[in-house]
Every structure is written in structure tokens, then in C-alpha cells.
């Protein structure tokens, strides 16, 4: 408000015509407890209807991949990529955790850094890589829901490429 008042009074235009654009500040009210409860309940209902089924589907997919021994192949793929990122292969053992919950893998890498298993540069590279990548299956499912399967797969392919390239470049810069 102070900036608006000062710019209005200090402007060089001396005609002092009324501006065509007005900024209105809406009235601030103390919310009623009933409105807060209703809004909270509607958000919980939305979450239970929209997000929980996606989490369950993601869990089912990860369980199936694990039983079919395909989750181990995912880890092998990450092992191969880890040398380009400057990360030790043993850190990538939890790659499937990054798919199920990106935050879990990020916190694990910070813990590894505190334990001395990763140096500062490796922690930075791992955190940037995991942050740039699609964080989890639930996010991927939301992209499918909002954009469609074809677009989601294309986005995932582009994300994968760009996050790998970013990790390699960042590792090169830091080392």
C-alpha cells in the first residue's frame, strides 16, 4: 500500500487524472468454525476419493513388480547410471523407494551424507536429481489422469532424459 501511495504522489504526471485501474482489497473476516470444518471435511473427502486409490494402485504395481523380480532390474539400471552421476552403486539400492516415495529416498541420501557414505557433492547431486525427477508413482498417475497416458509417458521420457543430463552436468561442475 505504501508503494502505491508513494508512486501515486511522486509521479511526474501533474494532471492528477483518476486512473482506470483500481486495486481493491477484499474485506478480511474471521472465519466461522462451521466453514472451517466444512472445508476440511470436503478436502478430506476429495483426498479419499482421488488420491488414495492412486496410492493403492501404485502400491499394487510396486508389489507386482517386486514379485515378478522386475524391481531388481530397475535397481540394476540405476546402478549402471549411478557412475555417471558420481554416486556409489550401493546408494542406489533403494531406487524403488524413490519411485514409491521420492521424499523417502531423498531423506535416506541426506542420512548417508551425515554418516559419511556420501560426500557433499554427492549429496547435492543426488538431491537435485531426485527433485528434478517425477517424485513418485502417485504423481505420475495424477499426470495420467490430467493429461492422458500418451502425454504422461512422453513427459516421463523427457523428465528422465533431462534429469539424467542435469545430474551428469552437475556432477561434472562440482567435481
C-alpha positions in Angstrom: 0.0 0.0 0.0 2.8 2.3 0.9 4.4 1.8 -2.5 1.1 2.6 -4.3 0.6 5.8 -2.3 4.2 6.9 -2.8 4.2 6.2 -6.6 0.9 8.0 -6.9 2.1 11.1 -5.1 5.6 11.2 -6.6 4.6 10.5 -10.2 5.6 13.2 -12.7 2.2 13.4 -14.3 0.7 16.7 -12.9 -2.8 16.3 -14.4 -3.9 14.1 -11.5 -6.5 12.3 -13.6 -8.2 9.3 -12.0 -6.6 6.1 -13.0 -8.5 3.5 -15.0 -7.3 0.6 -12.8 -8.2 0.2 -9.2 -6.9 -2.3 -6.7 -9.5 -3.4 -4.3 -8.6 -5.1 -1.1 -11.3 -7.6 -0.1 -12.6 -7.3 3.4 -10.9 -9.6 6.0 -13.2 -11.6 8.2 -12.7 -14.0 11.0 -13.7 -17.4 9.5 -16.5 -19.2 11.2 -15.8 -22.6 12.8 -18.5 -24.2 10.7 -17.0 -23.1 7.5 -13.6 -24.3 8.5 -15.0 -27.8 9.4 -17.0 -28.0 6.2 -13.9 -27.0 4.0 -11.7 -29.5 5.9 -14.3 -32.3 5.5 -14.7 -31.6 1.8 -10.9 -31.7 1.3 -10.6 -35.0 3.2 -13.5 -36.4 1.1 -11.7 -35.3 -2.1 -8.4 -36.8 -0.9 -10.1 -40.2 -0.1 -11.8 -40.3 -3.4 -9.0 -39.1 -5.6 -5.6 -39.7 -4.1 -6.0 -42.9 -2.0 -7.0 -45.1 -5.0 -3.9 -43.8 -6.8 -1.7 -44.7 -3.9 -3.2 -48.1 -3.7 -2.7 -48.7 -7.4 0.9 -47.6 -7.1 1.4 -49.9 -4.2 -0.1 -52.8 -6.2 2.1 -52.1 -9.2 5.3 -51.9 -7.0 4.2 -55.2 -5.2 3.7 -56.9 -8.6 7.0 -55.6 -10.0 8.7 -56.9 -6.9 7.1 -60.4 -7.1 8.0 -60.5 -10.8 11.6 -59.6 -9.9 11.4 -56.6 -12.2 12.1 -54.2 -9.3 15.6 -55.6 -9.1 16.1 -54.9 -12.8 15.1 -51.3 -12.1 17.8 -51.1 -9.4 20.3 -52.6 -11.9 19.5 -49.9 -14.4 20.0 -47.3 -11.7 23.3 -48.9 -10.7 24.6 -48.5 -14.2 23.6 -44.9 -14.3 25.0 -44.1 -10.9 28.6 -43.9 -12.0 27.7 -41.1 -14.5 26.1 -39.2 -11.6 29.2 -39.7 -9.4 27.3 -41.8 -6.9 28.3 -45.1 -5.3 26.2 -48.0 -6.6 25.3 -49.1 -3.1 23.4 -45.9 -2.5 21.1 -46.8 -5.4 19.8 -49.9 -3.6 16.8 -48.0 -2.6 15.9 -46.9 -6.1 12.4 -48.4 -5.8 11.8 -46.3 -2.7 12.4 -43.2 -4.9 9.6 -44.5 -7.2 7.2 -45.2 -4.4 8.1 -42.1 -2.3 10.7 -39.6 -3.5 10.9 -38.0 -0.1 12.0 -41.3 1.5 14.9 -41.7 -0.9 15.9 -38.0 -0.5 16.0 -38.3 3.3 17.9 -41.5 3.1 20.6 -39.8 0.9 20.9 -37.0 3.4 21.3 -39.6 6.2 24.0 -41.3 4.1 25.8 -38.0 3.8 25.7 -37.4 7.5 27.1 -40.9 8.0 30.0 -40.2 5.7 28.9 -42.6 2.9 28.4 -39.7 0.6 30.5 -36.5 0.3 28.8 -33.1 0.0 28.9 -33.1 -3.8 27.3 -36.5 -4.0 24.5 -35.4 -1.6 23.9 -32.3 -3.8 23.8 -34.3 -7.0 21.5 -37.0 -5.5 19.1 -34.4 -4.1 19.0 -32.3 -7.3 18.5 -35.5 -9.4 15.7 -36.8 -7.2 14.0 -33.4 -7.0 14.0 -32.9 -10.8 12.7 -36.4 -11.5 9.0 -37.2 -11.1 8.8 -37.8 -7.4 6.7 -40.8 -7.2 4.1 -43.1 -8.9 1.2 -41.1 -7.4 2.4 -38.0 -9.2 2.8 -40.0 -12.4 -0.8 -41.2 -12.0 -2.0 -37.7 -11.5 -0.3 -36.7 -14.7 -2.0 -39.6 -16.5 -5.4 -38.5 -15.0 -5.0 -34.9 -16.0 -3.1 -35.2 -19.3 -3.7 -38.8 -20.6 -1.4 -41.8 -20.9 0.3 -40.7 -24.1 1.3 -37.3 -22.8 2.3 -38.7 -19.4 4.6 -41.3 -21.0 6.1 -38.6 -23.2 6.6 -36.3 -20.2 8.2 -39.2 -18.2 10.6 -39.8 -21.1 11.6 -36.2 -21.3 11.9 -35.9 -17.5 14.1 -38.9 -17.4 16.4 -37.6 -20.1 16.6 -34.1 -18.6 17.2 -35.3 -15.1 20.0 -37.6 -16.1 21.6 -34.9 -18.2 21.3 -32.4 -15.3 22.8 -34.9 -12.9 25.8 -35.6 -15.1 26.4 -31.9 -15.8 26.0 -31.0 -12.1 28.4 -33.8 -11.1 30.9 -32.5 -13.7 30.7 -28.9 -12.4 31.0 -29.9 -8.8 34.0 -32.2 -9.4 
